[in-house]
Amino acid sequence: MGRYKRNGFRLLIALIIIIILLLSVGIIYGNDYIKRYRFNHVEKIYENVYMEDGYIAEPENVIHDDWLTDFAGGKKEQFIVRIGQVLYNQSEVNKEAYIEIESNNEKIELIANGGSYEYYDITNKIKRKTLNFLTGKRLEGNEVIKDYTEGKNTIVLIIDYDEDGNGTPKVIYCSDDQSFKQPKNNYYRLSIRN
């Protein structure tokens, strides 16, 4: 009889441990992945001193709604784009690409998701770069917030380079797939804001 009590006790302990582990996994993964990272100092550095005014994003062949058209306020609406880098805790090592999108007195500051692709010509000069920003990875004050509870919309910025290696942002669009190829429609052409 004593052996059955010991085995029953061990089984009870094992079940309690399993339940605790399952609950902790549910707590960790069941919160729809919201994380906050606070920094003592966050500095926004625009791509050059003239670009604090940013770019006008004008709709080009926009025929259906996506995250950008909703943010802009409609298919025919323009918005403002500012591009730069975010420097964390005054360290050149801790910096990420940054994009600010503003429309109808609403502004969102997105941090690059680490996805960037560079395209070179046969002489090994850079010709184009694409930067990917997830709408769930944003900057609010001194915090980077990762909140993917409303899905993962990817904003893609295309930068074209001239023969001297000077980059000019050309196009911004919302990608609903992982190919990040510029779509035939639903994109915005960027021009310097005066």
C-alpha positions in Angstrom: 0.0 0.0 0.0 2.9 2.4 0.7 4.3 1.9 -2.7 1.0 3.0 -4.3 0.9 6.1 -2.2 4.4 7.1 -3.3 3.7 6.4 -7.0 0.4 8.4 -6.6 2.2 11.2 -5.0 4.9 11.3 -7.8 2.1 11.2 -10.4 0.4 14.1 -8.7 3.6 16.1 -8.6 4.3 15.3 -12.2 0.8 16.5 -13.2 1.2 19.7 -11.2 4.5 20.4 -13.0 3.0 19.7 -16.4 0.0 22.0 -15.6 2.4 24.8 -14.5 4.5 24.4 -17.6 1.4 24.5 -19.9 0.1 27.6 -18.1 3.4 29.4 -18.4 3.6 28.6 -22.1 0.0 29.9 -22.5 0.9 33.1 -20.6 4.1 33.7 -22.6 2.6 32.9 -26.0 -1.0 33.7 -25.3 -0.6 37.4 -25.0 -0.4 38.0 -28.7 3.2 39.0 -28.5 3.4 42.5 -27.0 6.8 43.6 -25.8 8.2 46.9 -24.7 11.9 47.9 -24.8 12.7 51.2 -22.9 15.8 53.2 -23.6 17.4 56.0 -21.6 18.0 58.0 -24.7 16.5 57.8 -28.2 17.7 60.1 -31.0 16.1 60.4 -34.4 18.6 61.2 -37.2 17.0 62.1 -40.5 18.8 61.0 -43.7 20.1 64.6 -44.2 19.4 68.0 -42.7 17.0 68.9 -45.5 14.8 65.9 -45.0 13.2 66.9 -41.7 10.3 68.1 -43.9 10.2 64.7 -45.6 8.7 63.5 -48.8 5.2 63.6 -50.1 3.8 60.2 -50.9 1.4 60.5 -53.8 -0.9 57.6 -54.7 -0.1 55.9 -58.0 -2.6 53.5 -59.4 -4.1 52.8 -56.0 -7.2 50.6 -56.6 -7.8 48.7 -53.4 -7.5 49.4 -49.7 -4.6 48.2 -47.6 -2.9 49.5 -44.4 -1.3 52.5 -46.1 -4.5 53.7 -47.9 -6.4 53.3 -44.6 -3.7 55.3 -42.7 -3.7 58.0 -45.5 -7.5 58.3 -45.3 -8.4 56.9 -48.7 -7.1 55.8 -52.1 -6.6 59.4 -53.4 -5.0 60.8 -50.3 -1.3 61.8 -49.9 0.8 61.5 -46.8 4.2 62.6 -45.5 7.2 60.3 -45.1 10.3 61.0 -43.2 13.3 58.6 -43.3 16.3 58.2 -41.1 17.8 56.2 -38.3 17.1 55.8 -34.6 20.1 55.9 -32.3 19.6 54.1 -28.9 21.5 55.2 -25.8 23.8 57.4 -27.8 25.6 54.4 -29.3 26.4 54.0 -33.0 26.2 50.3 -32.5 22.6 50.4 -31.4 20.8 52.0 -34.4 18.1 51.0 -36.7 16.4 52.3 -39.9 13.5 54.5 -39.1 10.4 55.8 -41.0 7.8 58.2 -39.9 4.5 58.3 -41.7 2.1 61.2 -41.1 -1.4 61.8 -42.4 -4.4 63.8 -41.2 -2.6 64.9 -38.0 -1.9 61.2 -37.2 1.7 60.0 -37.1 3.3 56.6 -36.7 7.0 55.9 -36.2 8.1 52.5 -37.5 11.4 50.8 -36.9 13.0 48.5 -39.6 12.4 44.9 -39.1 15.9 43.9 -40.1 14.8 43.0 -43.6 16.6 45.0 -46.2 17.8 43.9 -49.6 20.5 45.6 -51.7 20.8 45.2 -55.5 24.0 45.8 -57.3 25.0 46.3 -61.0 27.7 44.3 -62.7 30.4 46.8 -61.5 29.3 46.1 -57.9 27.8 49.6 -57.4 24.6 49.7 -55.4 21.5 50.4 -57.6 18.6 49.8 -55.3 17.8 49.0 -51.7 14.5 47.9 -50.1 13.8 48.4 -46.4 11.0 46.5 -44.6 9.0 48.0 -41.7 6.4 46.0 -39.8 3.5 48.2 -38.6 3.7 46.3 -35.2 7.3 47.5 -34.5 7.0 51.1 -33.7 8.7 53.9 -31.7 6.7 55.7 -28.9 8.8 58.2 -27.0 11.8 56.3 -25.6 10.2 52.8 -26.1 10.3 50.4 -29.0 7.0 48.5 -28.9 6.5 45.2 -30.7 2.7 44.6 -30.9 1.6 42.1 -33.5 -2.0 41.7 -32.1 -3.4 43.3 -35.2 -1.3 41.3 -37.6 1.9 42.0 -39.5 1.6 44.5 -42.2 4.9 45.2 -44.0 5.6 48.6 -45.3 8.3 48.5 -48.0 10.5 51.5 -48.9 12.5 51.4 -52.2 15.6 53.6 -52.5 17.2 54.0 -55.9 20.9 55.0 -56.2 22.6 57.1 -58.9 26.1 56.5 -60.3 27.8 58.4 -57.4 26.0 56.2 -54.8 23.6 58.8 -53.7 20.3 57.3 -52.6 16.8 58.7 -53.3 13.7 57.2 -51.8 11.3 56.5 -54.7 8.4 54.3 -53.7 6.6 53.1 -50.6 3.9 50.4 -50.5 2.2 47.9 -48.2 3.2 44.3 -49.0 0.7 41.5 -48.2 3.1 38.8 -49.2 6.7 38.0 -48.5 8.1 38.6 -52.0 8.4 42.4 -51.4 8.4 43.0 -55.1 7.0 46.3 -56.2 3.4 45.8 -57.1 1.8 47.0 -60.4 -0.7 48.9 -58.4 -1.3 50.3 -54.9 2.0 52.1 -54.4 3.0 55.7 -53.6 5.6 57.7 -55.5 7.8 59.8 -53.2 8.9 63.4 -54.1 10.7 66.0 -51.9 8.4 68.1 -49.9 8.8 71.8 -50.4 
